[in-house]
Every structure is written in C-alpha cells, then in structure tokens.
Amino acid sequence: MFGLLRLPILMMIAFIVGVFFERSNQREVCETRGQWEDGLCVTDGTNE
C-alpha cells in the first residue's frame, strides 16, 4: 500500500525539481543573450 503512495509523491518531487533546474538553465542562457525581466527573457532582437 505504501508503495502506491510513494511512487506518485516521488514523481511529483522529481517533476518539481526538474522545473526549477530547467528555469535555472534558461536564466543562465538568457544572461548571455539578453536580460531577465518579470520571469521572461528579453533579447535585443539580433539573430547571431
């Protein structure tokens, strides 16, 4: 019974950690090409 409860809980934790990890990576990429404003990456519009 505990295994049936443990799996969804661990999956939710892994999903949330993955979301925060990806947001961190996007912020680092944005810092090299633009600026981070209100949760969005704003670039200067050039395609280099």
mmCIF file as Biopython writes it, N, C-alpha, C and O atoms, coordinates in Angstrom:
data_model
#
loop_
_atom_site.group_PDB
_atom_site.id
_atom_site.type_symbol
_atom_site.label_atom_id
_atom_site.label_alt_id
_atom_site.label_comp_id
_atom_site.label_asym_id
_atom_site.label_entity_id
_atom_site.label_seq_id
_atom_site.pdbx_PDB_ins_code
_atom_site.Cartn_x
_atom_site.Cartn_y
_atom_site.Cartn_z
_atom_site.occupancy
_atom_site.B_iso_or_equiv
_atom_site.auth_seq_id
_atom_site.auth_asym_id
_atom_site.pdbx_PDB_model_num
ATOM 1   N N  . MET A ? 1  ? 0.820  -1.195 0.000   1.0 0.0 1  A 1 
ATOM 2   C CA . MET A ? 1  ? 0.000  0.000  0.000   1.0 0.0 1  A 1 
ATOM 3   C C  . MET A ? 1  ? 0.863  1.258  0.000   1.0 0.0 1  A 1 
ATOM 4   O O  . MET A ? 1  ? 0.576  2.215  -0.719  1.0 0.0 1  A 1 
ATOM 5   N N  . PHE A ? 2  ? 1.924  1.251  0.812   1.0 0.0 2  A 1 
ATOM 6   C CA . PHE A ? 2  ? 2.779  2.436  0.882   1.0 0.0 2  A 1 
ATOM 7   C C  . PHE A ? 2  ? 3.472  2.693  -0.448  1.0 0.0 2  A 1 
ATOM 8   O O  . PHE A ? 2  ? 3.715  3.844  -0.810  1.0 0.0 2  A 1 
ATOM 9   N N  . GLY A ? 3  ? 3.795  1.623  -1.181  1.0 0.0 3  A 1 
ATOM 10  C CA . GLY A ? 3  ? 4.436  1.780  -2.487  1.0 0.0 3  A 1 
ATOM 11  C C  . GLY A ? 3  ? 3.556  2.513  -3.480  1.0 0.0 3  A 1 
ATOM 12  O O  . GLY A ? 3  ? 4.056  3.252  -4.328  1.0 0.0 3  A 1 
ATOM 13  N N  . LEU A ? 4  ? 2.238  2.313  -3.381  1.0 0.0 4  A 1 
ATOM 14  C CA . LEU A ? 4  ? 1.312  3.003  -4.275  1.0 0.0 4  A 1 
ATOM 15  C C  . LEU A ? 4  ? 1.248  4.496  -3.974  1.0 0.0 4  A 1 
ATOM 16  O O  . LEU A ? 4  ? 0.978  5.295  -4.870  1.0 0.0 4  A 1 
ATOM 17  N N  . LEU A ? 5  ? 1.485  4.871  -2.755  1.0 0.0 5  A 1 
ATOM 18  C CA . LEU A ? 5  ? 1.504  6.287  -2.391  1.0 0.0 5  A 1 
ATOM 19  C C  . LEU A ? 5  ? 2.869  6.913  -2.635  1.0 0.0 5  A 1 
ATOM 20  O O  . LEU A ? 5  ? 2.969  8.089  -2.985  1.0 0.0 5  A 1 
ATOM 21  N N  . ARG A ? 6  ? 3.908  6.130  -2.451  1.0 0.0 6  A 1 
ATOM 22  C CA . ARG A ? 6  ? 5.267  6.649  -2.570  1.0 0.0 6  A 1 
ATOM 23  C C  . ARG A ? 6  ? 5.608  7.018  -4.003  1.0 0.0 6  A 1 
ATOM 24  O O  . ARG A ? 6  ? 6.255  8.041  -4.227  1.0 0.0 6  A 1 
ATOM 25  N N  . LEU A ? 7  ? 5.198  6.225  -4.976  1.0 0.0 7  A 1 
ATOM 26  C CA . LEU A ? 7  ? 5.548  6.482  -6.374  1.0 0.0 7  A 1 
ATOM 27  C C  . LEU A ? 7  ? 5.036  7.831  -6.869  1.0 0.0 7  A 1 
ATOM 28  O O  . LEU A ? 7  ? 5.832  8.600  -7.408  1.0 0.0 7  A 1 
ATOM 29  N N  . PRO A ? 8  ? 3.748  8.164  -6.719  1.0 0.0 8  A 1 
ATOM 30  C CA . PRO A ? 8  ? 3.301  9.484  -7.190  1.0 0.0 8  A 1 
ATOM 31  C C  . PRO A ? 8  ? 3.961  10.647 -6.455  1.0 0.0 8  A 1 
ATOM 32  O O  . PRO A ? 8  ? 4.217  11.695 -7.048  1.0 0.0 8  A 1 
ATOM 33  N N  . ILE A ? 9  ? 4.234  10.465 -5.175  1.0 0.0 9  A 1 
ATOM 34  C CA . ILE A ? 9  ? 4.897  11.530 -4.416  1.0 0.0 9  A 1 
ATOM 35  C C  . ILE A ? 9  ? 6.304  11.756 -4.942  1.0 0.0 9  A 1 
ATOM 36  O O  . ILE A ? 9  ? 6.716  12.900 -5.133  1.0 0.0 9  A 1 
ATOM 37  N N  . LEU A ? 10 ? 7.043  10.684 -5.178  1.0 0.0 10 A 1 
ATOM 38  C CA . LEU A ? 10 ? 8.396  10.822 -5.716  1.0 0.0 10 A 1 
ATOM 39  C C  . LEU A ? 10 ? 8.382  11.393 -7.129  1.0 0.0 10 A 1 
ATOM 40  O O  . LEU A ? 10 ? 9.269  12.165 -7.494  1.0 0.0 10 A 1 
ATOM 41  N N  . MET A ? 11 ? 7.387  11.021 -7.923  1.0 0.0 11 A 1 
ATOM 42  C CA . MET A ? 11 ? 7.275  11.569 -9.280  1.0 0.0 11 A 1 
ATOM 43  C C  . MET A ? 11 ? 6.993  13.071 -9.242  1.0 0.0 11 A 1 
ATOM 44  O O  . MET A ? 11 ? 7.552  13.822 -10.041 1.0 0.0 11 A 1 
ATOM 45  N N  . MET A ? 12 ? 6.141  13.513 -8.331  1.0 0.0 12 A 1 
ATOM 46  C CA . MET A ? 12 ? 5.862  14.946 -8.198  1.0 0.0 12 A 1 
ATOM 47  C C  . MET A ? 12 ? 7.105  15.708 -7.764  1.0 0.0 12 A 1 
ATOM 48  O O  . MET A ? 12 ? 7.379  16.793 -8.277  1.0 0.0 12 A 1 
ATOM 49  N N  . ILE A ? 13 ? 7.853  15.151 -6.830  1.0 0.0 13 A 1 
ATOM 50  C CA . ILE A ? 13 ? 9.081  15.801 -6.371  1.0 0.0 13 A 1 
ATOM 51  C C  . ILE A ? 13 ? 10.079 15.897 -7.515  1.0 0.0 13 A 1 
ATOM 52  O O  . ILE A ? 13 ? 10.701 16.943 -7.703  1.0 0.0 13 A 1 
ATOM 53  N N  . ALA A ? 14 ? 10.243 14.817 -8.286  1.0 0.0 14 A 1 
ATOM 54  C CA . ALA A ? 14 ? 11.175 14.827 -9.415  1.0 0.0 14 A 1 
ATOM 55  C C  . ALA A ? 14 ? 10.740 15.841 -10.474 1.0 0.0 14 A 1 
ATOM 56  O O  . ALA A ? 14 ? 11.586 16.514 -11.061 1.0 0.0 14 A 1 
ATOM 57  N N  . PHE A ? 15 ? 9.451  15.958 -10.723 1.0 0.0 15 A 1 
ATOM 58  C CA . PHE A ? 15 ? 8.947  16.918 -11.703 1.0 0.0 15 A 1 
ATOM 59  C C  . PHE A ? 15 ? 9.228  18.349 -11.256 1.0 0.0 15 A 1 
ATOM 60  O O  . PHE A ? 15 ? 9.684  19.171 -12.051 1.0 0.0 15 A 1 
ATOM 61  N N  . ILE A ? 16 ? 8.959  18.645 -10.000 1.0 0.0 16 A 1 
ATOM 62  C CA . ILE A ? 16 ? 9.173  20.000 -9.482  1.0 0.0 16 A 1 
ATOM 63  C C  . ILE A ? 16 ? 10.651 20.361 -9.511  1.0 0.0 16 A 1 
ATOM 64  O O  . ILE A ? 16 ? 11.006 21.481 -9.879  1.0 0.0 16 A 1 
ATOM 65  N N  . VAL A ? 17 ? 11.516 19.424 -9.126  1.0 0.0 17 A 1 
ATOM 66  C CA . VAL A ? 17 ? 12.956 19.672 -9.179  1.0 0.0 17 A 1 
ATOM 67  C C  . VAL A ? 17 ? 13.393 19.911 -10.620 1.0 0.0 17 A 1 
ATOM 68  O O  . VAL A ? 17 ? 14.222 20.784 -10.873 1.0 0.0 17 A 1 
ATOM 69  N N  . GLY A ? 18 ? 12.851 19.153 -11.563 1.0 0.0 18 A 1 
ATOM 70  C CA . GLY A ? 18 ? 13.180 19.337 -12.974 1.0 0.0 18 A 1 
ATOM 71  C C  . GLY A ? 18 ? 12.757 20.694 -13.499 1.0 0.0 18 A 1 
ATOM 72  O O  . GLY A ? 18 ? 13.476 21.304 -14.290 1.0 0.0 18 A 1 
ATOM 73  N N  . VAL A ? 19 ? 11.598 21.175 -13.069 1.0 0.0 19 A 1 
ATOM 74  C CA . VAL A ? 19 ? 11.126 22.501 -13.495 1.0 0.0 19 A 1 
ATOM 75  C C  . VAL A ? 19 ? 12.078 23.579 -12.988 1.0 0.0 19 A 1 
ATOM 76  O O  . VAL A ? 19 ? 12.469 24.464 -13.750 1.0 0.0 19 A 1 
ATOM 77  N N  . PHE A ? 20 ? 12.451 23.517 -11.720 1.0 0.0 20 A 1 
ATOM 78  C CA . PHE A ? 20 ? 13.364 24.523 -11.181 1.0 0.0 20 A 1 
ATOM 79  C C  . PHE A ? 20 ? 14.741 24.438 -11.830 1.0 0.0 20 A 1 
ATOM 80  O O  . PHE A ? 20 ? 15.372 25.468 -12.069 1.0 0.0 20 A 1 
ATOM 81  N N  . PHE A ? 21 ? 15.213 23.231 -12.117 1.0 0.0 21 A 1 
ATOM 82  C CA . PHE A ? 21 ? 16.506 23.058 -12.778 1.0 0.0 21 A 1 
ATOM 83  C C  . PHE A ? 21 ? 16.485 23.683 -14.166 1.0 0.0 21 A 1 
ATOM 84  O O  . PHE A ? 21 ? 17.430 24.371 -14.550 1.0 0.0 21 A 1 
ATOM 85  N N  . GLU A ? 22 ? 15.417 23.449 -14.920 1.0 0.0 22 A 1 
ATOM 86  C CA . GLU A ? 22 ? 15.315 23.995 -16.273 1.0 0.0 22 A 1 
ATOM 87  C C  . GLU A ? 22 ? 15.188 25.516 -16.247 1.0 0.0 22 A 1 
ATOM 88  O O  . GLU A ? 22 ? 15.765 26.195 -17.096 1.0 0.0 22 A 1 
ATOM 89  N N  . ARG A ? 23 ? 14.448 26.054 -15.293 1.0 0.0 23 A 1 
ATOM 90  C CA . ARG A ? 23 ? 14.339 27.518 -15.182 1.0 0.0 23 A 1 
ATOM 91  C C  . ARG A ? 23 ? 15.699 28.132 -14.890 1.0 0.0 23 A 1 
ATOM 92  O O  . ARG A ? 23 ? 16.027 29.198 -15.411 1.0 0.0 23 A 1 
ATOM 93  N N  . SER A ? 24 ? 16.487 27.465 -14.062 1.0 0.0 24 A 1 
ATOM 94  C CA . SER A ? 24 ? 17.828 27.963 -13.762 1.0 0.0 24 A 1 
ATOM 95  C C  . SER A ? 24 ? 18.692 27.962 -15.014 1.0 0.0 24 A 1 
ATOM 96  O O  . SER A ? 24 ? 19.426 28.918 -15.264 1.0 0.0 24 A 1 
ATOM 97  N N  . ASN A ? 25 ? 18.609 26.890 -15.809 1.0 0.0 25 A 1 
ATOM 98  C CA . ASN A ? 25 ? 19.382 26.831 -17.048 1.0 0.0 25 A 1 
ATOM 99  C C  . ASN A ? 25 ? 18.946 27.912 -18.021 1.0 0.0 25 A 1 
ATOM 100 O O  . ASN A ? 25 ? 19.791 28.527 -18.671 1.0 0.0 25 A 1 
ATOM 101 N N  . GLN A ? 26 ? 17.641 28.160 -18.137 1.0 0.0 26 A 1 
ATOM 102 C CA . GLN A ? 26 ? 17.142 29.201 -19.035 1.0 0.0 26 A 1 
ATOM 103 C C  . GLN A ? 26 ? 17.618 30.577 -18.589 1.0 0.0 26 A 1 
ATOM 104 O O  . GLN A ? 26 ? 17.933 31.425 -19.425 1.0 0.0 26 A 1 
ATOM 105 N N  . ARG A ? 27 ? 17.672 30.802 -17.302 1.0 0.0 27 A 1 
ATOM 106 C CA . ARG A ? 27 ? 18.142 32.096 -16.793 1.0 0.0 27 A 1 
ATOM 107 C C  . ARG A ? 27 ? 19.617 32.304 -17.141 1.0 0.0 27 A 1 
ATOM 108 O O  . ARG A ? 27 ? 20.012 33.406 -17.520 1.0 0.0 27 A 1 
ATOM 109 N N  . GLU A ? 28 ? 20.428 31.259 -17.017 1.0 0.0 28 A 1 
ATOM 110 C CA . GLU A ? 28 ? 21.848 31.371 -17.356 1.0 0.0 28 A 1 
ATOM 111 C C  . GLU A ? 28 ? 22.038 31.660 -18.837 1.0 0.0 28 A 1 
ATOM 112 O O  . GLU A ? 28 ? 22.881 32.480 -19.199 1.0 0.0 28 A 1 
ATOM 113 N N  . VAL A ? 29 ? 21.269 30.999 -19.702 1.0 0.0 29 A 1 
ATOM 114 C CA . VAL A ? 29 ? 21.362 31.240 -21.141 1.0 0.0 29 A 1 
ATOM 115 C C  . VAL A ? 29 ? 20.905 32.658 -21.460 1.0 0.0 29 A 1 
ATOM 116 O O  . VAL A ? 29 ? 21.497 33.329 -22.305 1.0 0.0 29 A 1 
ATOM 117 N N  . CYS A ? 30 ? 19.875 33.106 -20.798 1.0 0.0 30 A 1 
ATOM 118 C CA . CYS A ? 30 ? 19.341 34.444 -21.044 1.0 0.0 30 A 1 
ATOM 119 C C  . CYS A ? 30 ? 20.359 35.518 -20.670 1.0 0.0 30 A 1 
ATOM 120 O O  . CYS A ? 30 ? 20.433 36.553 -21.333 1.0 0.0 30 A 1 
ATOM 121 N N  . GLU A ? 31 ? 21.133 35.291 -19.635 1.0 0.0 31 A 1 
ATOM 122 C CA . GLU A ? 31 ? 22.118 36.283 -19.214 1.0 0.0 31 A 1 
ATOM 123 C C  . GLU A ? 31 ? 23.177 36.521 -20.279 1.0 0.0 31 A 1 
ATOM 124 O O  . GLU A ? 31 ? 23.753 37.607 -20.336 1.0 0.0 31 A 1 
ATOM 125 N N  . THR A ? 32 ? 23.449 35.525 -21.127 1.0 0.0 32 A 1 
ATOM 126 C CA . THR A ? 32 ? 24.446 35.704 -22.177 1.0 0.0 32 A 1 
ATOM 127 C C  . THR A ? 32 ? 23.876 36.389 -23.408 1.0 0.0 32 A 1 
ATOM 128 O O  . THR A ? 32 ? 24.631 36.973 -24.186 1.0 0.0 32 A 1 
ATOM 129 N N  . ARG A ? 33 ? 22.547 36.333 -23.607 1.0 0.0 33 A 1 
ATOM 130 C CA . ARG A ? 33 ? 21.943 36.873 -24.830 1.0 0.0 33 A 1 
ATOM 131 C C  . ARG A ? 33 ? 20.966 38.009 -24.599 1.0 0.0 33 A 1 
ATOM 132 O O  . ARG A ? 33 ? 20.540 38.652 -25.558 1.0 0.0 33 A 1 
ATOM 133 N N  . GLY A ? 34 ? 20.607 38.269 -23.384 1.0 0.0 34 A 1 
ATOM 134 C CA . GLY A ? 34 ? 19.616 39.307 -23.123 1.0 0.0 34 A 1 
ATOM 135 C C  . GLY A ? 34 ? 19.533 39.597 -21.643 1.0 0.0 34 A 1 
ATOM 136 O O  . GLY A ? 34 ? 20.520 39.488 -20.915 1.0 0.0 34 A 1 
ATOM 137 N N  . GLN A ? 35 ? 18.344 39.969 -21.208 1.0 0.0 35 A 1 
ATOM 138 C CA . GLN A ? 35 ? 18.144 40.232 -19.788 1.0 0.0 35 A 1 
ATOM 139 C C  . GLN A ? 35 ? 16.844 39.598 -19.320 1.0 0.0 35 A 1 
ATOM 140 O O  . GLN A ? 35 ? 15.909 39.419 -20.100 1.0 0.0 35 A 1 
ATOM 141 N N  . TRP A ? 36 ? 16.798 39.263 -18.047 1.0 0.0 36 A 1 
ATOM 142 C CA . TRP A ? 36 ? 15.662 38.576 -17.449 1.0 0.0 36 A 1 
ATOM 143 C C  . TRP A ? 36 ? 14.759 39.632 -16.815 1.0 0.0 36 A 1 
ATOM 144 O O  . TRP A ? 36 ? 15.177 40.338 -15.898 1.0 0.0 36 A 1 
ATOM 145 N N  . GLU A ? 37 ? 13.514 39.741 -17.306 1.0 0.0 37 A 1 
ATOM 146 C CA . GLU A ? 37 ? 12.566 40.716 -16.769 1.0 0.0 37 A 1 
ATOM 147 C C  . GLU A ? 37 ? 11.232 40.035 -16.481 1.0 0.0 37 A 1 
ATOM 148 O O  . GLU A ? 37 ? 10.625 39.447 -17.376 1.0 0.0 37 A 1 
ATOM 149 N N  . ASP A ? 38 ? 10.783 40.114 -15.249 1.0 0.0 38 A 1 
ATOM 150 C CA . ASP A ? 38 ? 9.481  39.576 -14.835 1.0 0.0 38 A 1 
ATOM 151 C C  . ASP A ? 38 ? 9.281  38.122 -15.249 1.0 0.0 38 A 1 
ATOM 152 O O  . ASP A ? 38 ? 8.187  37.740 -15.664 1.0 0.0 38 A 1 
ATOM 153 N N  . GLY A ? 39 ? 10.321 37.317 -15.140 1.0 0.0 39 A 1 
ATOM 154 C CA . GLY A ? 39 ? 10.213 35.899 -15.463 1.0 0.0 39 A 1 
ATOM 155 C C  . GLY A ? 39 ? 10.330 35.575 -16.931 1.0 0.0 39 A 1 
ATOM 156 O O  . GLY A ? 39 ? 10.143 34.422 -17.322 1.0 0.0 39 A 1 
ATOM 157 N N  . LEU A ? 40 ? 10.637 36.568 -17.764 1.0 0.0 40 A 1 
ATOM 158 C CA . LEU A ? 40 ? 10.784 36.350 -19.203 1.0 0.0 40 A 1 
ATOM 159 C C  . LEU A ? 40 ? 12.145 36.831 -19.663 1.0 0.0 40 A 1 
ATOM 160 O O  . LEU A ? 40 ? 12.706 37.777 -19.111 1.0 0.0 40 A 1 
ATOM 161 N N  . CYS A ? 41 ? 12.667 36.168 -20.679 1.0 0.0 41 A 1 
ATOM 162 C CA . CYS A ? 41 ? 13.940 36.565 -21.266 1.0 0.0 41 A 1 
ATOM 163 C C  . CYS A ? 41 ? 13.673 37.566 -22.385 1.0 0.0 41 A 1 
ATOM 164 O O  . CYS A ? 41 ? 12.943 37.273 -23.333 1.0 0.0 41 A 1 
ATOM 165 N N  . VAL A ? 42 ? 14.268 38.745 -22.267 1.0 0.0 42 A 1 
ATOM 166 C CA . VAL A ? 42 ? 14.098 39.798 -23.268 1.0 0.0 42 A 1 
ATOM 167 C C  . VAL A ? 42 ? 15.439 39.978 -23.963 1.0 0.0 42 A 1 
ATOM 168 O O  . VAL A ? 42 ? 16.438 40.308 -23.325 1.0 0.0 42 A 1 
ATOM 169 N N  . THR A ? 43 ? 15.454 39.760 -25.281 1.0 0.0 43 A 1 
ATOM 170 C CA . THR A ? 43 ? 16.688 39.903 -26.053 1.0 0.0 43 A 1 
ATOM 171 C C  . THR A ? 43 ? 16.640 41.183 -26.866 1.0 0.0 43 A 1 
ATOM 172 O O  . THR A ? 43 ? 15.609 41.851 -26.946 1.0 0.0 43 A 1 
ATOM 173 N N  . ASP A ? 44 ? 17.778 41.514 -27.469 1.0 0.0 44 A 1 
ATOM 174 C CA . ASP A ? 44 ? 17.852 42.746 -28.254 1.0 0.0 44 A 1 
ATOM 175 C C  . ASP A ? 44 ? 17.323 42.564 -29.670 1.0 0.0 44 A 1 
ATOM 176 O O  . ASP A ? 44 ? 17.213 43.547 -30.402 1.0 0.0 44 A 1 
ATOM 177 N N  . GLY A ? 45 ? 16.994 41.355 -30.079 1.0 0.0 45 A 1 
ATOM 178 C CA . GLY A ? 45 ? 16.363 41.124 -31.375 1.0 0.0 45 A 1 
ATOM 179 C C  . GLY A ? 45 ? 17.301 40.722 -32.489 1.0 0.0 45 A 1 
ATOM 180 O O  . GLY A ? 45 ? 16.837 40.509 -33.609 1.0 0.0 45 A 1 
ATOM 181 N N  . THR A ? 46 ? 18.593 40.608 -32.246 1.0 0.0 46 A 1 
ATOM 182 C CA . THR A ? 46 ? 19.515 40.185 -33.295 1.0 0.0 46 A 1 
ATOM 183 C C  . THR A ? 46 ? 19.624 38.672 -33.303 1.0 0.0 46 A 1 
ATOM 184 O O  . THR A ? 46 ? 19.518 38.032 -32.257 1.0 0.0 46 A 1 
ATOM 185 N N  . ASN A ? 47 ? 19.832 38.100 -34.473 1.0 0.0 47 A 1 
ATOM 186 C CA . ASN A ? 47 ? 19.971 36.647 -34.620 1.0 0.0 47 A 1 
ATOM 187 C C  . ASN A ? 47 ? 21.418 36.316 -34.938 1.0 0.0 47 A 1 
ATOM 188 O O  . ASN A ? 47 ? 21.773 36.124 -36.101 1.0 0.0 47 A 1 
ATOM 189 N N  . GLU A ? 48 ? 22.232 36.250 -33.936 1.0 0.0 48 A 1 
ATOM 190 C CA . GLU A ? 48 ? 23.651 35.946 -34.148 1.0 0.0 48 A 1 
ATOM 191 C C  . GLU A ? 48 ? 23.973 34.587 -33.603 1.0 0.0 48 A 1 
ATOM 192 O O  . GLU A ? 48 ? 25.119 34.145 -33.685 1.0 0.0 48 A 1 
#
